Amino acid sequence: MLDNNNKKDIKRARFCAEKCPICTRARKKGKGLLYWFVKIESLICPYCRAYKRVYGKPAYETIFNKK
């Protein structure tokens, strides 16, 4: 069973992955101003940090394989 901190991390990571307007666009393009902004922002944003803990990748990298 997950403790309360892990549940919060999962919720925050899901928000970053699916709803955050900055992070989702940065992952989609993979370059540009937003991409570099998220690289810097991920050091201070709790949602970006949770994304990294849950998915094992920084918030500016995609978790899905595109074919």
Helices and strands as residue ranges (DSSP letters): H 4-18, H 21-29, H 33-41, H 46-55
